[in-house]
Structure formats: C-alpha cells, structure tokens
Amino acid sequence: MASKNEVYQDLQLRIITKDIGPGEKLIAKDLMKYYEIGRTPLREILHELQRDCLIEIIPKLGNLVASPDISELKQIIQVRKRLEGLVGLLAAENISNEQLEKLKALIKKAQALDPEDEKARETLTLYDVELHQLLYDSTQNEVLADIISQLQKRTSKFWHQLGFTFKEFMDEIEDFKNVLDACEQRDADKAARALENHIDRFVKKAREQIL
C-alpha cells in the first residue's frame, strides 16, 4: 500500500510525463483500487494536484488533467525568472552544509544516468524537481519556497510537450552544478545568475517549440 505522498508524487509524474494525457479523466474508484488508498486521502491528493494546476475538478464532469495553456506559461516565466534569481541569492547565503551535500549527491546521481535507459528522461524529471525543491528549502524563506514551488510544478507540465532530449536535460543538470559551485563559494550573485540562466534555457526551448 502506497503512502499519500507516494501516490501524489506518482500521479504528478504521470501527468507531467503525459502518461496520463491532457483532458483525461481521473476516476476515483479506479485510482483507489490501483494505489490501494482510501477515499479521503485520495480526495486530498486530487485537491493538491488541482492546487498545482495539473488537474481541474469540474462539477458533474469530474477530475480532468489540465491542458497546457500558452498564455499561462508566458506569465509564469515572467514571474519565475525573477524569483529564481532571488532563490539563488538567498540559497548562497543560507544553505547548510547538509543541504550542499544533498545537492551534490543528487547532481552526481543525475550525471551517472545511462542515456540508453528508456526511463532516463523520466528519472531526470524527478531529479530536476528534487533539485529545485532542495534549493527552495535552502533559502530559509518559507513564503518564497511555497510560491516558487507552485510555479515550478506548473511549469513542469510543459517539459514533455517541448520534447527535451536527454542531452538538453543534462545541460539543465549542468546549470545546477553551477549553482552548487556558487553556493559553495557563498557567491550570491553568481548563484542568482546561474538560476536565471537555467530559466533562460527553458525559455529558449519554449520559443522554438510553442511560444
């Protein structure tokens, strides 16, 4: 039996990677049976996915996977780039040695992935989310971490629509290596630039594909 958090993370990943596609209906009784989870925790999970803008809960229609909205993406990017820079500034100032070691270990795990592994991109997606969350937590600013974590999740649903290659995902991991180096040096400006460049890389790909 999976925990509530495990079910949430699995559904989140399946929606981001389009294993469950836009417009598909999430049927509660099927999910309860598949995950062996009760109605109340499932309802809480669905509300959390709604908060992430990954699903829409529509009266009489049910729980539908949200379709990508290009105007939404443009607005998110405008806000997120500025906030990612602030994350870099605060992370470099406040990150703990334990968090630095976790960041380093995650980057190493990502760099060790085999590009021939058919699940490598899916795994990189998970690592990307973990790396961002680790940096957000390291700012020691709960308000900022909560706001930008939501924006990051809302951005994630566009990743697979953009068709990132394994190499492009690895380029993004290199951005985190630059953030790590800056944080180890306690260079706030360098960390801010590295995270802003990370968003610029995403924007460049988005403009080529959908913007």
MDAnalysis code that builds the backbone (N, CA, C; Angstrom):
import MDAnalysis as mda
import numpy as np

u = mda.Universe.empty(633, n_residues=211, atom_resindex=np.repeat(np.arange(211), 3), trajectory=True)
u.add_TopologyAttr("name", ["N", "CA", "C"] * 211)
u.add_TopologyAttr("resid", np.arange(1, 212))
u.add_TopologyAttr("resname", ["MET", "ALA", "SER", "LYS", "ASN", "GLU", "VAL", "TYR", "GLN", "ASP", "LEU", "GLN", "LEU", "ARG", "ILE", "ILE", "THR", "LYS", "ASP", "ILE", "GLY", "PRO", "GLY", "GLU", "LYS", "LEU", "ILE", "ALA", "LYS", "ASP", "LEU", "MET", "LYS", "TYR", "TYR", "GLU", "ILE", "GLY", "ARG", "THR", "PRO", "LEU", "ARG", "GLU", "ILE", "LEU", "HIS", "GLU", "LEU", "GLN", "ARG", "ASP", "CYS", "LEU", "ILE", "GLU", "ILE", "ILE", "PRO", "LYS", "LEU", "GLY", "ASN", "LEU", "VAL", "ALA", "SER", "PRO", "ASP", "ILE", "SER", "GLU", "LEU", "LYS", "GLN", "ILE", "ILE", "GLN", "VAL", "ARG", "LYS", "ARG", "LEU", "GLU", "GLY", "LEU", "VAL", "GLY", "LEU", "LEU", "ALA", "ALA", "GLU", "ASN", "ILE", "SER", "ASN", "GLU", "GLN", "LEU", "GLU", "LYS", "LEU", "LYS", "ALA", "LEU", "ILE", "LYS", "LYS", "ALA", "GLN", "ALA", "LEU", "ASP", "PRO", "GLU", "ASP", "GLU", "LYS", "ALA", "ARG", "GLU", "THR", "LEU", "THR", "LEU", "TYR", "ASP", "VAL", "GLU", "LEU", "HIS", "GLN", "LEU", "LEU", "TYR", "ASP", "SER", "THR", "GLN", "ASN", "GLU", "VAL", "LEU", "ALA", "ASP", "ILE", "ILE", "SER", "GLN", "LEU", "GLN", "LYS", "ARG", "THR", "SER", "LYS", "PHE", "TRP", "HIS", "GLN", "LEU", "GLY", "PHE", "THR", "PHE", "LYS", "GLU", "PHE", "MET", "ASP", "GLU", "ILE", "GLU", "ASP", "PHE", "LYS", "ASN", "VAL", "LEU", "ASP", "ALA", "CYS", "GLU", "GLN", "ARG", "ASP", "ALA", "ASP", "LYS", "ALA", "ALA", "ARG", "ALA", "LEU", "GLU", "ASN", "HIS", "ILE", "ASP", "ARG", "PHE", "VAL", "LYS", "LYS", "ALA", "ARG", "GLU", "GLN", "ILE", "LEU"])
u.atoms.positions = np.array([
    [0.848, -1.200, 0.000],
    [0.000, 0.000, 0.000],
    [0.883, 1.250, 0.000],
    [0.640, 2.155, -0.944],
    [1.446, 3.361, -1.066],
    [0.977, 4.426, -0.078],
    [1.912, 5.269, 0.359],
    [1.558, 6.384, 1.228],
    [0.904, 7.485, 0.407],
    [0.268, 8.420, 1.100],
    [-0.387, 9.522, 0.406],
    [0.620, 10.328, -0.408],
    [1.795, 10.566, 0.154],
    [2.816, 11.344, -0.550],
    [3.324, 10.597, -1.777],
    [3.481, 9.278, -1.651],
    [3.946, 8.475, -2.791],
    [2.926, 8.495, -3.925],
    [1.645, 8.425, -3.578],
    [0.603, 8.472, -4.603],
    [0.591, 9.848, -5.275],
    [0.695, 10.893, -4.473],
    [0.735, 12.253, -5.030],
    [1.896, 12.413, -5.998],
    [3.083, 11.986, -5.589],
    [4.269, 12.135, -6.439],
    [4.148, 11.314, -7.726],
    [3.575, 10.109, -7.611],
    [3.426, 9.263, -8.795],
    [2.424, 9.862, -9.773],
    [1.290, 10.343, -9.273],
    [0.308, 10.977, -10.153],
    [0.866, 12.245, -10.778],
    [1.593, 13.006, -9.995],
    [2.216, 14.217, -10.510],
    [3.155, 13.893, -11.668],
    [3.998, 12.873, -11.478],
    [4.948, 12.478, -12.526],
    [4.214, 11.961, -13.758],
    [3.182, 11.158, -13.567],
    [2.443, 10.597, -14.694],
    [1.755, 11.683, -15.517],
    [1.318, 12.744, -14.859],
    [0.689, 13.852, -15.575],
    [1.750, 14.681, -16.309],
    [2.857, 14.963, -15.630],
    [3.931, 15.761, -16.236],
    [4.497, 15.068, -17.470],
    [4.692, 13.745, -17.361],
    [5.284, 12.989, -18.470],
    [4.255, 12.549, -19.512],
    [2.990, 12.945, -19.290],
    [1.888, 12.631, -20.205],
    [1.562, 11.146, -20.272],
    [1.952, 10.402, -19.250],
    [1.455, 9.032, -19.134],
    [-0.069, 9.082, -18.969],
    [-0.520, 10.120, -18.279],
    [-1.946, 10.462, -18.249],
    [-2.066, 11.788, -18.995],
    [-2.696, 11.770, -20.139],
    [-2.662, 12.916, -21.039],
    [-3.662, 14.012, -20.698],
    [-3.453, 15.210, -21.270],
    [-4.373, 16.329, -21.085],
    [-5.802, 15.953, -21.464],
    [-6.740, 16.328, -20.610],
    [-8.142, 16.052, -20.876],
    [-8.620, 14.708, -20.364],
    [-7.680, 13.825, -19.978],
    [-8.097, 12.513, -19.453],
    [-8.763, 12.668, -18.092],
    [-9.710, 11.787, -17.820],
    [-10.451, 11.835, -16.565],
    [-9.823, 10.899, -15.547],
    [-9.628, 11.416, -14.335],
    [-9.132, 10.601, -13.242],
    [-10.341, 10.065, -12.467],
    [-10.559, 8.780, -12.549],
    [-11.722, 8.161, -11.909],
    [-11.328, 7.672, -10.519],
    [-11.997, 8.221, -9.509],
    [-11.610, 7.994, -8.121],
    [-11.567, 6.511, -7.764],
    [-12.589, 5.756, -8.125],
    [-12.632, 4.339, -7.720],
    [-11.505, 3.532, -8.365],
    [-11.129, 3.921, -9.596],
    [-10.019, 3.233, -10.265],
    [-8.690, 3.554, -9.580],
    [-8.517, 4.823, -9.189],
    [-7.284, 5.235, -8.512],
    [-7.188, 4.597, -7.126],
    [-8.322, 4.519, -6.432],
    [-8.334, 3.899, -5.109],
    [-7.919, 2.435, -5.194],
    [-8.386, 1.762, -6.227],
    [-8.048, 0.353, -6.401],
    [-6.586, 0.195, -6.824],
    [-6.144, 1.022, -7.746],
    [-4.783, 0.922, -8.278],
    [-3.740, 1.191, -7.190],
    [-3.975, 2.243, -6.396],
    [-2.999, 2.633, -5.379],
    [-3.296, 2.043, -3.998],
    [-4.428, 1.366, -3.879],
    [-4.842, 0.816, -2.589],
    [-4.879, 1.914, -1.528],
    [-5.613, 2.949, -1.833],
    [-5.686, 4.118, -0.972],
    [-7.151, 4.464, -0.718],
    [-7.437, 5.073, 0.423],
    [-8.798, 5.415, 0.785],
    [-9.323, 6.659, 0.085],
    [-10.626, 6.848, 0.195],
    [-11.276, 7.969, -0.482],
    [-10.808, 9.329, 0.048],
    [-10.683, 9.451, 1.368],
    [-10.308, 10.741, 1.956],
    [-8.891, 11.174, 1.563],
    [-7.870, 10.308, 1.732],
    [-6.532, 10.735, 1.283],
    [-6.471, 10.995, -0.216],
    [-7.221, 10.225, -1.014],
    [-7.230, 10.467, -2.459],
    [-7.826, 11.834, -2.762],
    [-8.894, 12.187, -2.062],
    [-9.502, 13.489, -2.272],
    [-8.499, 14.604, -1.958],
    [-7.725, 14.424, -0.902],
    [-6.708, 15.414, -0.532],
    [-5.623, 15.505, -1.605],
    [-5.246, 14.367, -2.157],
    [-4.244, 14.337, -3.235],
    [-4.760, 15.081, -4.465],
    [-6.001, 14.842, -4.824],
    [-6.580, 15.490, -6.005],
    [-6.664, 16.999, -5.817],
    [-6.978, 17.435, -4.607],
    [-7.019, 18.878, -4.347],
    [-5.611, 19.486, -4.429],
    [-4.602, 18.724, -4.012],
    [-3.224, 19.193, -4.120],
    [-2.810, 19.295, -5.599],
    [-3.201, 18.327, -6.404],
    [-2.907, 18.380, -7.840],
    [-3.647, 19.539, -8.502],
    [-4.840, 19.825, -8.007],
    [-5.571, 20.990, -8.512],
    [-4.824, 22.276, -8.148],
    [-4.310, 22.330, -6.930],
    [-3.532, 23.499, -6.492],
    [-2.290, 23.679, -7.364],
    [-1.717, 22.556, -7.813],
    [-0.550, 22.608, -8.702],
    [-0.932, 22.967, -10.141],
    [-2.251, 23.127, -10.390],
    [-2.774, 23.401, -11.737],
    [-2.499, 22.250, -12.700],
    [-2.389, 21.035, -12.172],
    [-2.181, 19.856, -13.015],
    [-3.502, 19.181, -13.381],
    [-4.519, 19.381, -12.541],
    [-5.845, 18.861, -12.884],
    [-6.893, 19.943, -12.630],
    [-8.051, 19.739, -13.218],
    [-9.204, 20.596, -12.970],
    [-10.314, 19.732, -12.376],
    [-10.894, 20.201, -11.287],
    [-12.019, 19.492, -10.676],
    [-13.285, 20.237, -11.080],
    [-14.036, 19.617, -11.996],
    [-15.193, 20.279, -12.599],
    [-16.474, 19.575, -12.161],
    [-17.418, 20.316, -11.552],
    [-18.687, 19.699, -11.133],
    [-19.374, 18.976, -12.288],
    [-19.846, 17.776, -12.010],
    [-20.566, 16.916, -12.952],
    [-19.665, 16.259, -14.002],
    [-18.479, 16.812, -14.204],
    [-17.551, 16.204, -15.167],
    [-16.470, 15.390, -14.467],
    [-16.075, 15.817, -13.279],
    [-15.086, 15.062, -12.529],
    [-13.705, 15.696, -12.539],
    [-12.691, 14.855, -12.378],
    [-11.295, 15.303, -12.271],
    [-10.600, 15.115, -13.620],
    [-10.299, 16.222, -14.288],
    [-9.699, 16.161, -15.617],
    [-8.273, 16.703, -15.586],
    [-7.365, 16.021, -16.280],
    [-5.998, 16.508, -16.401],
    [-6.017, 17.805, -17.198],
    [-5.367, 18.831, -16.650],
    [-5.389, 20.155, -17.276],
    [-4.608, 20.158, -18.592],
    [-5.115, 20.910, -19.550],
    [-4.431, 21.080, -20.829],
    [-3.469, 22.264, -20.737],
    [-2.294, 22.173, -21.373],
    [-1.333, 23.279, -21.327],
    [-1.933, 24.562, -21.887],
    [-1.647, 25.666, -21.233],
    [-2.143, 26.973, -21.634],
    [-0.933, 27.867, -21.888],
    [-0.716, 28.260, -23.154],
    [0.477, 29.020, -23.520],
    [0.516, 30.378, -22.836],
    [-0.630, 31.034, -22.714],
    [-0.644, 32.341, -22.045],
    [-0.259, 32.186, -20.575],
    [-0.673, 31.068, -19.970],
    [-0.284, 30.788, -18.587],
    [1.230, 30.634, -18.488],
    [1.821, 29.891, -19.429],
    [3.265, 29.671, -19.413],
    [4.023, 30.987, -19.516],
    [3.601, 31.880, -20.400],
    [4.273, 33.172, -20.550],
    [4.261, 33.958, -19.250],
    [3.125, 33.954, -18.572],
    [3.009, 34.698, -17.322],
    [3.857, 34.072, -16.217],
    [3.875, 32.740, -16.173],
    [4.681, 32.057, -15.166],
    [6.161, 32.387, -15.354],
    [6.625, 32.347, -16.602],
    [8.041, 32.606, -16.885],
    [8.436, 34.012, -16.450],
    [7.559, 34.996, -16.713],
    [7.854, 36.377, -16.335],
    [8.130, 36.493, -14.837],
    [7.314, 35.809, -14.052],
    [7.454, 35.876, -12.594],
    [8.594, 34.985, -12.111],
    [8.667, 33.798, -12.677],
    [9.575, 32.794, -12.137],
    [11.043, 33.165, -12.302],
    [11.400, 33.793, -13.408],
    [12.810, 34.133, -13.602],
    [13.300, 35.049, -12.492],
    [12.484, 36.043, -12.132],
    [12.882, 36.968, -11.073],
    [12.994, 36.243, -9.736],
    [12.044, 35.362, -9.479],
    [12.054, 34.659, -8.203],
    [13.183, 33.637, -8.120],
    [13.522, 32.998, -9.253],
    [14.644, 32.054, -9.249],
    [15.944, 32.795, -8.919],
    [16.085, 34.021, -9.422],
    [17.260, 34.817, -9.077],
    [17.318, 35.069, -7.582],
    [16.173, 35.365, -6.985],
    [16.115, 35.583, -5.534],
    [16.444, 34.298, -4.784],
    [15.980, 33.160, -5.303],
    [16.331, 31.870, -4.703],
    [17.848, 31.703, -4.670],
    [18.504, 32.031, -5.787],
    [19.961, 31.922, -5.844],
    [20.643, 32.792, -4.804],
    [20.174, 34.029, -4.683],
    [20.761, 34.950, -3.710],
    [20.645, 34.405, -2.284],
    [19.439, 33.974, -1.921],
    [19.201, 33.520, -0.552],
    [19.818, 32.154, -0.281],
    [19.816, 31.285, -1.306],
    [20.412, 29.957, -1.125],
    [21.904, 30.067, -0.837],
    [22.590, 30.921, -1.584],
    [24.035, 31.083, -1.393],
    [24.348, 31.602, 0.013],
    [23.438, 32.389, 0.549],
    [23.650, 32.959, 1.880],
    [23.276, 31.991, 3.001],
    [22.262, 31.144, 2.763],
    [21.665, 30.383, 3.862],
    [21.785, 28.865, 3.780],
    [22.206, 28.329, 2.653],
    [22.236, 26.871, 2.503],
    [23.165, 26.240, 3.537],
    [22.713, 25.120, 4.113],
    [23.516, 24.427, 5.119],
    [24.495, 23.462, 4.457],
    [25.470, 23.023, 5.223],
    [26.427, 22.046, 4.694],
    [25.722, 20.743, 4.328],
    [24.732, 20.366, 5.126],
    [23.966, 19.147, 4.832],
    [23.223, 19.285, 3.508],
    [22.624, 20.439, 3.270],
    [21.908, 20.673, 2.012],
    [22.875, 20.720, 0.835],
    [24.058, 21.268, 1.045],
    [25.075, 21.270, -0.016],
    [25.446, 19.840, -0.405],
    [25.598, 18.984, 0.587],
    [25.955, 17.588, 0.318],
    [24.826, 16.869, -0.412],
    [23.577, 17.147, -0.035],
    [22.432, 16.540, -0.719],
    [22.371, 17.014, -2.170],
    [22.626, 18.293, -2.380],
    [22.625, 18.857, -3.730],
    [23.705, 18.193, -4.577],
    [24.872, 18.045, -4.010],
    [25.994, 17.417, -4.711],
    [25.672, 15.960, -5.061],
    [25.069, 15.246, -4.124],
    [24.747, 13.831, -4.342],
    [23.697, 13.661, -5.438],
    [22.684, 14.538, -5.446],
    [21.649, 14.467, -6.482],
    [22.219, 14.739, -7.867],
    [23.094, 15.713, -7.947],
    [23.722, 16.038, -9.235],
    [24.545, 14.851, -9.737],
    [25.278, 14.212, -8.844],
    [26.077, 13.041, -9.225],
    [25.190, 11.906, -9.723],
    [24.070, 11.674, -9.046],
    [23.139, 10.623, -9.473],
    [22.593, 10.927, -10.860],
    [22.287, 12.199, -11.111],
    [21.764, 12.588, -12.427],
    [22.828, 12.399, -13.507],
    [24.050, 12.789, -13.213],
    [25.128, 12.686, -14.197],
    [25.509, 11.238, -14.489],
    [25.175, 10.325, -13.577],
    [25.533, 8.912, -13.748],
    [24.497, 8.130, -14.550],
    [23.395, 8.767, -14.915],
    [22.343, 8.064, -15.649],
    [22.808, 7.651, -17.045],
    [22.318, 6.500, -17.477],
    [22.642, 5.966, -18.794],
    [21.665, 6.537, -19.827],
    [22.151, 7.264, -20.842],
    [21.248, 7.840, -21.845],
    [20.466, 6.794, -22.632],
    [20.952, 5.544, -22.609],
    [20.260, 4.475, -23.326],
    [19.101, 3.890, -22.511],
    [19.050, 4.240, -21.250],
    [17.968, 3.752, -20.391],
    [16.668, 4.445, -20.804],
    [15.636, 3.659, -21.116],
    [14.388, 4.240, -21.620],
    [13.672, 5.088, -20.559],
    [14.026, 4.899, -19.298],
    [13.406, 5.686, -18.235],
    [14.291, 6.821, -17.750],
    [15.388, 7.075, -18.467],
    [16.345, 8.087, -18.017],
    [15.725, 9.480, -17.968],
    [14.954, 9.844, -18.991],
    [14.353, 11.185, -19.000],
    [13.334, 11.334, -17.882],
    [12.592, 10.261, -17.622],
    [11.617, 10.297, -16.533],
    [12.332, 10.493, -15.195],
    [13.453, 9.790, -15.027],
    [14.227, 9.922, -13.793],
    [14.810, 11.319, -13.662],
    [15.282, 11.881, -14.780],
    [15.817, 13.242, -14.757],
    [14.744, 14.253, -14.385],
    [13.523, 13.995, -14.811],
    [12.413, 14.872, -14.437],
    [12.251, 14.893, -12.919],
    [12.324, 13.722, -12.306],
    [12.218, 13.626, -10.850],
    [13.382, 14.344, -10.169],
    [14.584, 14.132, -10.678],
    [15.752, 14.783, -10.090],
    [15.647, 16.298, -10.208],
    [15.142, 16.773, -11.356],
    [15.001, 18.215, -11.559],
    [14.079, 18.820, -10.497],
    [12.958, 18.137, -10.249],
    [12.020, 18.609, -9.223],
    [12.688, 18.612, -7.850],
    [13.420, 17.541, -7.530],
    [14.086, 17.440, -6.227],
    [15.154, 18.510, -6.068],
    [15.916, 18.773, -7.124],
    [16.977, 19.772, -7.060],
    [16.392, 21.164, -6.815],
    [15.329, 21.480, -7.544],
    [14.690, 22.772, -7.332],
    [14.178, 22.898, -5.897],
    [13.477, 21.855, -5.418],
    [12.885, 21.928, -4.086],
    [13.961, 22.067, -3.014],
    [15.075, 21.385, -3.205],
    [16.175, 21.479, -2.250],
    [16.705, 22.912, -2.181],
    [16.842, 23.540, -3.330],
    [17.297, 24.930, -3.356],
    [16.262, 25.865, -2.734],
    [14.990, 25.619, -3.041],
    [13.933, 26.471, -2.469],
    [13.940, 26.373, -0.947],
    [14.073, 25.152, -0.429],
    [14.095, 24.967, 1.021],
    [15.322, 25.630, 1.650],
    [16.427, 25.639, 0.902],
    [17.677, 26.179, 1.455],
    [17.653, 27.699, 1.610],
    [16.677, 28.363, 0.998],
    [16.585, 29.823, 1.151],
    [16.199, 30.224, 2.561],
    [15.596, 29.287, 3.306],
    [15.083, 29.542, 4.652],
    [14.007, 30.638, 4.631],
    [13.330, 30.733, 3.496],
    [12.212, 31.673, 3.366],
    [11.003, 30.861, 2.914],
    [10.135, 30.523, 3.858],
    [9.025, 29.616, 3.565],
    [8.029, 30.220, 2.578],
    [7.838, 31.531, 2.632],
    [6.906, 32.191, 1.713],
    [7.409, 32.059, 0.278],
    [8.677, 32.385, 0.062],
    [9.267, 32.263, -1.274],
    [9.250, 30.810, -1.736],
    [9.640, 29.883, -0.855],
    [9.705, 28.469, -1.230],
    [8.336, 27.951, -1.658],
    [7.289, 28.359, -0.961],
    [5.943, 27.893, -1.293],
    [5.481, 28.453, -2.636],
    [5.700, 29.745, -2.852],
    [5.247, 30.384, -4.091],
    [5.966, 29.800, -5.301],
    [7.290, 29.725, -5.231],
    [8.037, 29.308, -6.425],
    [7.936, 27.806, -6.646],
    [7.712, 27.044, -5.578],
    [7.489, 25.608, -5.757],
    [6.233, 25.361, -6.579],
    [5.196, 26.125, -6.317],
    [3.963, 26.000, -7.098],
    [4.192, 26.392, -8.558],
    [4.955, 27.459, -8.776],
    [5.243, 27.882, -10.150],
    [6.069, 26.831, -10.886],
    [7.008, 26.208, -10.164],
    [7.847, 25.185, -10.782],
    [7.017, 23.985, -11.207],
    [6.065, 23.588, -10.373],
    [5.196, 22.465, -10.716],
    [4.319, 22.810, -11.915],
    [3.856, 24.056, -11.974],
    [3.009, 24.465, -13.096],
    [3.813, 24.513, -14.394],
    [5.109, 24.829, -14.291],
    [5.968, 24.830, -15.470],
    [6.255, 23.412, -15.949],
    [6.329, 22.479, -14.990],
    [6.750, 21.106, -15.310],
    [5.874, 20.435, -16.355],
    [4.584, 20.779, -16.386],
    [3.686, 20.091, -17.315],
    [3.987, 20.437, -18.780],
    [4.836, 21.460, -18.990],
    [5.204, 21.829, -20.356],
    [6.474, 21.117, -20.820],
    [7.236, 20.518, -19.881],
    [8.524, 19.934, -20.245],
    [8.419, 18.925, -21.364],
    [7.532, 17.956, -21.201],
    [7.457, 16.878, -22.185],
    [6.755, 17.325, -23.457],
    [5.944, 18.379, -23.365],
    [5.377, 18.957, -24.582],
    [6.489, 19.548, -25.435],
    [7.534, 20.071, -24.781],
    [8.644, 20.682, -25.506],
    [9.590, 19.638, -26.092],
    [9.495, 18.410, -25.625],
    [10.328, 17.345, -26.190],
    [11.801, 17.482, -25.865],
    [12.125, 17.742, -24.596],
    [13.519, 17.833, -24.190],
    [14.238, 16.519, -24.460],
    [15.412, 16.605, -25.080],
    [16.242, 15.426, -25.295],
    [17.019, 15.127, -24.003],
    [17.626, 13.946, -23.952],
    [18.438, 13.587, -22.792],
    [19.557, 14.613, -22.611],
    [20.203, 15.005, -23.718],
    [21.304, 15.973, -23.628],
    [20.823, 17.305, -23.073],
    [19.633, 17.735, -23.514],
    [19.115, 19.011, -23.018],
    [18.796, 18.938, -21.531],
    [18.297, 17.786, -21.095],
    [18.083, 17.607, -19.660],
    [19.421, 17.666, -18.921],
    [20.468, 17.053, -19.501],
    [21.772, 17.050, -18.852],
    [22.383, 18.450, -18.827],
    [22.081, 19.257, -19.832],
    [22.528, 20.657, -19.811],
    [21.899, 21.390, -18.629],
    [20.642, 21.057, -18.338],
    [19.971, 21.676, -17.197],
    [20.620, 21.223, -15.890],
    [21.050, 19.967, -15.828],
    [21.747, 19.486, -14.634],
    [23.063, 20.241, -14.461],
    [23.710, 20.582, -15.566],
    [24.946, 21.367, -15.504],
    [24.675, 22.747, -14.899],
    [23.490, 23.297, -15.166],
    [23.113, 24.569, -14.538],
    [23.116, 24.427, -13.013],
    [22.602, 23.299, -12.536],
    [22.586, 23.080, -11.083],
    [23.998, 22.927, -10.529],
    [24.889, 22.352, -11.345],
    [26.293, 22.256, -10.923],
    [26.872, 23.652, -10.732],
    [26.509, 24.577, -11.615],
    [26.975, 25.957, -11.480],
    [26.403, 26.628, -10.229],
    [25.147, 26.308, -9.925],
    [24.531, 26.830, -8.701],
    [25.256, 26.266, -7.483],
    [25.541, 24.961, -7.507],
    [26.257, 24.321, -6.409],
    [27.606, 24.999, -6.179],
    [28.365, 25.211, -7.256],
    [29.681, 25.864, -7.137],
    [29.548, 27.246, -6.504],
    [28.525, 27.995, -6.951],
    [28.310, 29.342, -6.424],
    [27.944, 29.305, -4.943],
    [27.102, 28.355, -4.566],
    [26.691, 28.240, -3.165],
    [27.862, 27.833, -2.282],
    [28.713, 26.952, -2.780],
    [29.897, 26.550, -2.009],
    [30.826, 27.734, -1.792],
    [30.863, 28.633, -2.779],
    [31.693, 29.837, -2.679],
    [30.984, 30.972, -1.941],
    [29.697, 30.736, -1.595],
    [28.853, 31.763, -0.976],
    [28.799, 33.015, -1.846],
    [28.759, 32.786, -3.163],
    [28.685, 33.878, -4.145],
    [27.236, 34.028, -4.580],
    [26.511, 34.939, -3.923],
    [25.080, 35.096, -4.151],
    [24.761, 35.546, -5.572],
    [25.533, 36.491, -6.090],
    [25.269, 36.990, -7.447],
    [25.465, 35.893, -8.492],
    [26.508, 35.100, -8.313],
    [26.793, 34.008, -9.248],
    [25.681, 32.960, -9.198],
    [25.192, 32.660, -8.003],
    [24.104, 31.682, -7.864],
    [22.825, 32.193, -8.516],
    [22.556, 33.482, -8.344],
    [21.361, 34.087, -8.954],
    [21.439, 34.013, -10.473],
    [22.605, 34.353, -11.025],
    [22.780, 34.315, -12.490],
    [22.625, 32.895, -13.015],
    [23.150, 31.915, -12.284],
    [23.073, 30.520, -12.728],
    [21.623, 30.051, -12.804],
    [20.803, 30.427, -11.824],
    [19.403, 30.011, -11.858],
    [18.611, 30.792, -12.900],
    [18.945, 32.054, -13.111],
    [18.276, 32.818, -14.171],
    [18.640, 32.240, -15.538],
    [19.897, 31.831, -15.714],
    [20.316, 31.187, -16.973],
    [19.574, 29.870, -17.179],
    [19.308, 29.181, -16.086],
    [18.561, 27.926, -16.139],
    [17.167, 28.168, -16.723],
    [16.515, 29.229, -16.287],
    [15.194, 29.576, -16.813],
    [15.307, 30.040, -18.264],
    [16.354, 30.783, -18.588],
    [16.552, 31.246, -19.969],
    [16.678, 30.067, -20.929],
    [17.319, 28.993, -20.471],
    [17.464, 27.799, -21.317],
    [16.086, 27.208, -21.633],
    [15.237, 27.158, -20.622],
    [13.872, 26.665, -20.812],
    [13.109, 27.575, -21.775],
    [13.252, 28.891, -21.589],
    [12.534, 29.856, -22.432],
    [12.959, 29.722, -23.888],
    [14.260, 29.537, -24.117],
    [14.763, 29.386, -25.491],
    [14.111, 28.182, -26.164],
    [14.042, 27.074, -25.438],
    [13.417, 25.872, -25.985],
    [11.926, 26.097, -26.225],
    [11.281, 26.773, -25.287],
    [9.844, 27.035, -25.417],
    [9.560, 27.909, -26.628],
    [10.394, 28.901, -26.862],
    [10.182, 29.789, -28.015],
    [10.350, 29.035, -29.331],
    [11.267, 28.087, -29.333],
    [11.484, 27.293, -30.558],
    [10.294, 26.396, -30.859],
    [9.594, 25.965, -29.795],
    [8.563, 24.950, -29.952],
    [7.136, 25.491, -29.900],
    [6.833, 26.345, -28.895],
    [5.420, 26.671, -28.683],
    [5.109, 28.145, -28.470],
    [6.113, 28.959, -28.133],
    [5.794, 30.367, -27.852],
    [5.836, 31.208, -29.119],
])
